[in-house]
Amino acid sequence: MQVSDYTDLLRRMVAIPSLSFEEDKVRDLISSQLREWGLEHRVMRNNIVALQKCFDPSKKTLALDAHIDTVPANQEYSFDPHDAGNDPEVVRGLGSNDDGGSVVSMIATFRHFYDKELPFNLMLVLTCEEERSGMNGARWLYGENGPFKDASCDLPDPTWVIVGEPTKMKAATSERGLLVLDCEAHGVAGHAGRGEGVNALYKAMDDIALLRDHVFEKVSPVMGAVRMTVTQVNAGTVHNVVPDSCKFVVDIRPTEMYTNEEIVDELQTLIQSSITPRNLLNRSSASRPDSPLVSHLEELGIETFSSPTTSDWMRIGCDAIKMGPGDSARSHRKDEFVLTSEIADAIETYIRFIESYGNTLE
């Protein structure tokens, strides 16, 4: 297997803008390359789904899942974010690390096993809209009304999923969710010089102090405590008017010990300000306690950890882990890159994992 086949594909991917909801061109590039390699697949909205040539519906299925969309380029890039460069040791540019490295490594792994018999099926799932939690990517594919759960569709509902994200090929066995709250304290406007009105800013400050000191009682044995931070505050229009409204934003990283709804309910009883969650669907995730994926990681000596960031995992209802090439610290920042050696190591590790996974199941 020539790793350069996959790093070359990644360079071509980087050259194509593929923001969330605008992935059609990079989708077409990947689809064209899969056809050239003889890998049958389906284009489903802006997603690509492929099954092994010897797919057997009586077997369970392991899916390799990575996303093809990117965030907008950081304005501080020191080079064109769509110029992947020609350094044989590095692929640089927007989406190279998050999540192109995982995409091409999983394609290489799937291609390696495409016509090989395994104790389970292997499925490749390349998703769109991951960065924006869109309706047409993993949320649709894995959802109750999506193709994986549609009895009339011949695609399987995976038993296990490896989610490809930049983790230095360590394996996340849990990841925090994301809950963003828009809060508003209400007061009464008045002239500051005459001491009139009810200052909404002061009410917000009282509530922010309560949030700062609040401790969620249930602590995850894997992820620890729920993390909560007030990140934005906005109030007032001119210097001499007491503000009748103060808005502030709370960033919360939940664990599996609470649903997002439970967190909102607990905080609303704590503060006077109104709370409006932006999204209740970005839940935390954790591998199942008896997960064969996790026990196999231990057998292979692959380091595990708890991830602070979200991924497609929160859309997946089955047992899963998160593991891919690159470094999460490079994501969503200027001058993103992934090393070609990291991609080579990822391909080797994925293949080694899959080759021996059947033994764990037995």
C-alpha distance (Angstrom), angle and dihedral (degrees) to the residues before:
residue distance angle dihedral
M1 . . .
Q2 3.80 . .
V3 3.81 110.4 .
S4 3.80 87.5 -162.6
D5 3.84 88.8 68.7
Y6 3.80 87.8 65.7
T7 3.79 99.3 38.4
D8 3.82 87.8 51.0
L9 3.81 89.1 52.6
L10 3.80 89.3 49.6
R11 3.82 91.7 52.2
R12 3.80 89.2 53.7
M13 3.81 90.4 48.2
V14 3.81 91.9 52.2
A15 3.81 89.9 52.7
I16 3.82 90.6 61.7
P17 3.84 118.9 72.1
S18 3.81 106.6 -124.1
L19 3.79 108.5 174.0
S20 3.79 117.1 167.9
F21 3.83 109.7 -74.1
E22 3.83 89.5 18.6
E23 3.81 101.3 72.0
D24 3.81 98.8 115.9
K25 3.81 96.1 104.7
V26 3.79 96.1 48.3
R27 3.82 88.6 42.4
D28 3.81 88.8 55.5
L29 3.81 91.5 48.1
I30 3.80 92.1 52.8
S31 3.80 92.1 43.6
S32 3.80 91.2 51.8
Q33 3.81 91.2 50.5
L34 3.80 92.5 48.6
R35 3.81 89.8 52.3
E36 3.81 90.3 49.7
W37 3.81 89.0 53.9
G38 3.81 91.1 48.9
L39 3.82 95.2 -111.5
E40 3.79 111.0 146.0
H41 3.79 112.9 -143.2
R42 3.78 145.0 153.6
V43 3.76 128.6 -117.1
M44 3.79 106.9 -143.6
R45 3.80 112.0 -178.7
N46 3.83 100.0 -51.2
N47 3.80 92.8 -28.9
I48 3.80 128.4 98.2
V49 3.82 120.6 -146.4
A50 3.81 124.5 -177.3
L51 3.81 133.9 178.7
Q52 3.78 129.1 -158.4
K53 3.79 115.9 -93.4
C54 3.82 89.4 -117.1
F55 3.81 95.0 47.5
D56 3.82 111.3 165.1
P57 3.83 116.3 -164.3
S58 3.81 90.1 -155.2
K59 3.81 90.9 65.2
K60 3.77 129.7 77.1
T61 3.81 118.0 -108.0
L62 3.80 134.0 -126.4
A63 3.82 112.9 -160.7
L64 3.80 127.4 -156.3
D65 3.80 106.4 -150.0
A66 3.83 128.0 -170.8
H67 3.81 133.5 150.3
I68 3.81 129.1 -119.4
D69 3.82 100.7 -160.8
T70 3.80 128.5 91.2
V71 3.77 139.9 -156.3
P72 3.84 118.6 -112.1
A73 3.79 114.2 -77.6
N74 3.79 117.6 -90.9
Q75 3.81 109.2 -109.0
E76 3.82 91.7 -129.9
Y77 3.82 96.7 67.3
S78 3.80 110.5 139.7
F79 3.83 90.7 -150.9
D80 3.80 138.6 26.5
P81 3.83 102.9 -65.2
H82 3.82 89.5 -141.1
D83 3.80 93.8 53.8
A84 3.80 105.7 95.5
G85 3.81 92.5 -173.6
N86 3.81 126.1 -139.8
D87 3.80 101.8 -102.0
P88 3.83 104.9 133.3
E89 3.81 90.8 -145.1
V90 3.83 98.6 49.8
V91 3.80 138.7 42.7
R92 3.78 107.6 -161.2
G93 3.79 134.6 -176.1
L94 3.78 142.7 67.6
G95 3.81 112.0 -27.1
S96 3.80 95.4 7.3
N97 3.80 92.9 114.6
D98 3.82 99.0 22.4
D99 2.92 102.3 67.7
G100 3.79 115.4 -34.3
G101 3.80 95.0 83.4
S102 3.80 90.4 58.7
V103 3.82 92.4 43.1
V104 3.81 95.2 56.2
S105 3.82 93.9 38.3
M106 3.80 90.7 53.8
I107 3.81 91.5 45.5
A108 3.82 88.8 53.2
T109 3.81 91.3 48.5
F110 3.79 92.9 47.6
R111 3.79 90.8 48.0
H112 3.82 90.2 51.5
F113 3.81 91.0 56.3
Y114 3.81 98.0 32.2
D115 3.83 96.7 112.2
K116 3.82 98.3 21.2
E117 3.78 124.7 108.3
L118 3.84 114.1 -120.0
P119 3.82 132.7 175.6
F120 3.81 85.5 -110.7
N121 3.80 137.5 26.1
L122 3.78 121.6 -94.6
M123 3.80 119.8 -143.4
L124 3.81 129.8 -174.4
V125 3.82 116.5 -146.0
L126 3.82 118.9 -176.1
T127 3.78 109.4 -178.0
C128 3.79 137.9 -161.1
E129 3.82 132.1 -144.8
E130 3.81 95.4 27.5
E131 3.79 94.3 135.1
R132 3.81 91.7 55.1
S133 3.82 99.8 35.1
G134 3.80 88.3 -119.7
M135 3.78 127.0 -173.3
N136 3.82 97.3 -119.2
G137 3.80 103.3 55.1
A138 3.80 129.5 58.9
R139 3.80 90.6 -24.6
W140 3.81 88.5 64.4
L141 3.81 99.7 34.7
Y142 3.81 95.4 51.3
G143 3.81 96.4 29.2
E144 3.79 127.1 112.0
N145 3.81 91.1 -101.4
G146 3.81 95.7 36.8
P147 3.80 129.3 109.2
F148 3.81 96.2 -98.4
K149 3.80 91.4 61.9
D150 3.81 97.0 35.7
A151 3.80 107.9 108.9
S152 3.80 90.3 -155.4
C153 3.83 91.0 58.0
D154 3.81 118.5 81.1
L155 3.80 93.9 -141.3
P156 3.82 115.2 107.9
D157 3.77 126.6 -121.0
P158 3.83 100.7 -122.3
T159 3.78 119.9 -115.7
W160 3.80 92.2 -158.8
V161 3.80 134.5 14.4
I162 3.79 133.0 -162.0
V163 3.80 106.1 -156.0
G164 3.78 111.7 -150.8
E165 3.81 113.0 -139.3
P166 3.83 130.7 138.3
T167 3.83 102.8 -81.3
K168 3.85 101.0 138.9
M169 3.83 84.1 -105.2
K170 3.76 90.7 -68.9
A171 3.79 110.2 131.4
A172 3.78 121.9 -117.5
T173 3.79 110.2 -147.8
S174 3.79 91.3 -176.3
E175 3.78 138.7 17.9
R176 3.76 133.2 -165.2
G177 3.78 120.9 -113.5
L178 3.79 125.9 -129.2
L179 3.80 125.5 -121.1
V180 3.81 119.8 174.1
L181 3.81 117.8 -169.8
D182 3.80 126.3 -162.3
C183 3.78 106.1 -154.1
E184 3.80 130.1 -173.2
A185 3.79 130.5 -167.2
H186 3.81 114.5 -156.4
G187 3.80 126.4 -147.0
V188 3.81 140.1 150.2
A189 3.81 122.5 -88.5
G190 3.80 118.5 -123.8
H191 3.81 144.2 150.5
A192 3.81 110.0 -74.0
G193 3.81 92.1 -149.9
R194 3.81 92.6 57.9
G195 3.79 95.5 42.6
E196 3.79 92.5 -118.2
G197 3.79 130.1 152.9
V198 3.77 136.2 24.9
N199 3.78 112.1 -76.8
A200 3.80 110.4 -128.0
L201 3.80 90.0 -169.3
Y202 3.80 91.3 61.9
K203 3.80 90.5 48.4
A204 3.79 89.0 51.2
M205 3.79 90.9 49.1
D206 3.80 89.9 54.3
D207 3.79 90.5 50.3
I208 3.80 92.6 45.9
A209 3.81 89.3 52.9
L210 3.81 89.3 52.9
L211 3.79 90.9 50.1
R212 3.80 91.8 47.0
D213 3.80 91.4 55.2
H214 3.80 97.7 38.2
V215 3.79 117.6 114.8
F216 3.78 121.2 -165.2
E217 3.78 107.5 -133.2
K218 3.80 100.4 -141.7
V219 3.80 114.3 73.3
S220 3.79 122.0 -165.3
P221 3.81 113.8 -123.7
V222 3.81 87.5 -142.3
M223 3.82 107.0 32.3
G224 3.79 101.8 25.9
A225 3.81 123.4 -142.0
V226 3.79 127.9 -5.9
R227 3.82 109.1 -94.6
M228 3.80 119.2 -137.5
T229 3.81 129.4 178.3
V230 3.82 133.3 172.0
T231 3.81 103.4 -135.2
Q232 3.84 107.4 171.1
V233 3.83 136.9 32.6
N234 3.81 128.2 -177.9
A235 3.82 129.2 176.3
G236 3.77 142.7 143.2
T237 3.80 136.5 29.8
V238 3.83 105.3 -143.2
H239 3.79 134.7 11.8
N240 3.82 98.3 -107.6
V241 3.81 101.2 47.8
V242 3.79 121.6 85.8
P243 3.84 104.5 -128.8
D244 3.79 117.0 -114.6
S245 3.80 91.8 -163.5
C246 3.78 135.6 38.8
K247 3.79 120.2 -177.2
F248 3.76 124.8 -163.6
V249 3.79 136.3 173.5
V250 3.79 127.0 -134.5
D251 3.82 122.2 -159.0
I252 3.82 112.3 -156.3
R253 3.80 127.9 -175.9
P254 3.82 105.9 -161.7
T255 3.79 128.7 -160.1
E256 3.79 129.2 -145.6
M257 3.83 89.4 -91.4
Y258 3.83 92.8 79.0
T259 3.75 137.3 37.7
N260 3.79 114.7 -133.5
E261 3.80 89.1 -114.1
E262 3.81 90.8 55.7
I263 3.80 91.0 52.3
V264 3.81 92.5 50.7
D265 3.81 91.6 48.6
E266 3.81 92.5 49.3
L267 3.80 93.5 49.9
Q268 3.79 94.8 44.9
T269 3.81 89.4 58.9
L270 3.82 88.2 51.0
I271 3.82 102.1 51.2
Q272 3.82 136.8 41.1
S273 3.80 96.1 -140.1
S274 3.79 117.6 97.3
I275 3.82 115.4 -105.9
T276 3.79 124.8 -146.8
P277 3.82 115.9 179.3
R278 3.80 114.3 -146.2
N279 3.79 92.7 -149.0
L280 3.78 133.5 -2.3
L281 3.81 95.4 -170.1
N282 3.82 100.9 77.9
R283 3.77 95.2 92.2
S284 3.78 129.2 170.8
S285 3.80 119.1 -100.9
A286 3.79 136.8 -151.5
S287 3.78 136.1 177.7
R288 3.77 112.8 -106.3
P289 3.82 115.2 -92.2
D290 3.81 92.0 -116.4
S291 3.81 94.6 38.8
P292 3.82 114.6 155.3
L293 3.81 86.4 -156.2
V294 3.79 90.2 64.0
S295 3.80 95.4 43.3
H296 3.81 88.8 51.3
L297 3.80 90.9 51.5
E298 3.79 87.9 55.9
E299 3.81 91.8 49.7
L300 3.80 90.8 52.9
G301 3.81 93.4 45.1
I302 3.82 93.7 -118.9
E303 3.81 111.2 158.8
T304 3.81 116.6 -119.4
F305 3.80 131.0 -154.0
S306 3.79 143.9 161.8
S307 3.80 114.0 -98.9
P308 3.83 122.3 -136.6
T309 3.83 92.4 -156.8
T310 3.80 133.7 73.6
S311 3.81 129.3 -123.7
D312 3.80 142.6 161.4
W313 3.80 85.3 -60.0
M314 3.80 91.1 87.4
R315 3.84 88.7 63.6
I316 3.80 94.1 50.8
G317 3.78 119.1 91.1
C318 3.80 97.8 -169.4
D319 3.80 133.8 74.7
A320 3.82 111.4 -65.7
I321 3.79 148.3 161.5
K322 3.83 130.6 -161.1
M323 3.80 119.1 -129.3
G324 3.79 134.2 146.9
P325 3.82 146.8 134.9
G326 3.78 124.1 -79.9
D327 3.78 131.9 37.8
S328 3.80 126.2 -75.7
A329 3.82 88.7 -143.3
R330 3.83 88.7 70.5
S331 3.80 94.2 54.1
H332 3.81 122.3 107.1
R333 3.81 90.8 7.0
K334 3.78 136.5 105.8
D335 3.81 121.3 -79.1
E336 3.81 95.8 17.2
F337 3.81 116.1 -168.1
V338 3.79 145.1 163.8
L339 3.80 126.5 -153.4
T340 3.78 118.8 -120.5
S341 3.82 87.2 -135.0
E342 3.81 88.6 59.1
I343 3.80 90.4 54.5
A344 3.81 91.4 48.0
D345 3.81 90.7 50.0
A346 3.81 91.4 47.8
I347 3.79 92.9 52.8
E348 3.80 91.0 48.3
T349 3.83 92.3 47.7
Y350 3.81 94.7 47.0
I351 3.82 91.0 49.4
R352 3.81 92.1 47.6
F353 3.80 90.8 48.6
I354 3.80 94.1 49.9
E355 3.81 95.7 42.7
S356 3.79 91.7 58.0
Y357 3.81 100.1 31.0
G358 3.80 92.9 91.7
N359 3.81 89.8 62.3
T360 3.81 90.0 58.1
L361 3.79 91.0 53.1
E362 3.79 91.2 52.9
